[in-house]
Amino acid sequence: MSEYRKGTLLDAVAYQEGAVVSKTVIDKKSGTVTLFAFAQGQGLSEHTAPFDALIQVLEGEAEIRISGAPVRVRAGEMIVLPASEPHALKAVERFKMMLTMIRS
């Protein structure tokens, strides 16, 4: 039987000064769900992924670049990162997100 965990998304991952913190919630062959907390100014360098990814913004604000085009995202918003498109992320202010990737 799998472990059932209850809690709020915002409380599940904590900020760390000058760092990016991640916590994997689900890691299956079919896909992953990962929570992230970014200190202001922190980010992820440009990279690609072989599958579409859904970002749900939980708190704060970030700038995401998809194929070089900047998009601002804020708490309550979501954005899809298309498969094989280069993307990068930088926290404009402290920022939490949930990343869902379905492998198919």
C-alpha positions in Angstrom: 0.0 0.0 0.0 1.4 3.4 -0.9 1.8 6.1 1.7 -0.9 8.8 1.8 0.4 12.3 2.5 -1.8 15.2 3.3 -0.8 18.8 3.4 -0.9 22.1 1.6 1.3 22.6 -1.5 2.7 25.8 -0.1 3.9 24.1 3.1 5.3 21.1 1.3 8.5 22.8 0.1 10.4 25.6 2.0 12.4 28.5 0.7 16.2 28.5 1.3 18.1 31.8 0.9 20.1 31.9 -2.3 18.9 28.5 -3.5 16.4 26.4 -5.5 14.7 23.7 -3.4 12.8 20.9 -5.0 10.7 18.1 -3.6 9.4 15.2 -5.7 5.9 14.3 -4.8 5.2 11.6 -7.4 7.8 9.8 -9.5 6.4 7.1 -11.8 7.2 5.6 -15.1 4.3 7.6 -16.5 5.4 11.0 -15.2 6.5 13.2 -12.3 5.1 15.9 -10.0 7.7 18.1 -8.4 7.4 21.1 -6.1 10.0 23.9 -6.3 10.8 26.9 -4.1 13.1 29.6 -5.7 14.8 32.3 -3.7 14.5 35.7 -5.4 16.9 35.9 -8.4 17.4 32.1 -8.5 16.4 30.1 -11.5 17.0 27.2 -13.9 19.3 27.7 -16.9 18.1 27.1 -20.4 17.4 23.4 -21.2 14.9 21.3 -23.1 12.7 18.3 -22.1 11.4 15.5 -24.3 7.9 15.9 -23.0 5.4 18.8 -22.4 5.5 20.2 -18.9 2.8 22.0 -16.9 3.9 24.7 -14.4 1.3 25.8 -11.9 2.4 28.9 -10.0 1.6 28.6 -6.3 3.2 31.8 -4.9 5.3 34.7 -6.1 6.3 35.7 -9.6 8.8 34.4 -12.2 9.9 35.1 -15.8 10.0 32.0 -18.0 11.7 32.2 -21.4 10.4 29.8 -24.0 12.5 29.8 -27.2 13.8 33.1 -26.1 10.4 34.8 -25.6 9.9 36.0 -22.0 6.6 35.3 -20.2 5.8 36.6 -16.7 3.8 34.2 -14.5 2.2 34.9 -11.1 0.5 33.0 -8.3 -2.7 31.3 -9.6 -1.5 31.1 -13.2 -0.2 28.2 -15.2 1.8 27.7 -18.4 2.7 24.8 -20.6 6.3 24.3 -21.6 6.3 22.6 -25.0 8.4 19.5 -25.6 11.8 20.0 -27.2 11.5 23.9 -26.9 14.4 25.5 -25.0 13.2 27.2 -21.8 14.7 28.9 -18.7 13.2 30.3 -15.5 14.2 33.1 -13.1 12.4 34.1 -9.9 11.5 37.8 -10.0 10.5 37.4 -6.4 10.4 34.4 -4.1 8.5 31.9 -6.1 6.9 28.4 -5.6 5.6 26.2 -8.4 4.4 22.7 -9.1 5.8 21.0 -12.2 3.9 18.1 -13.8 5.5 16.1 -16.6 3.6 13.3 -18.3 5.9 11.0 -20.3 4.0 9.9 -23.4 
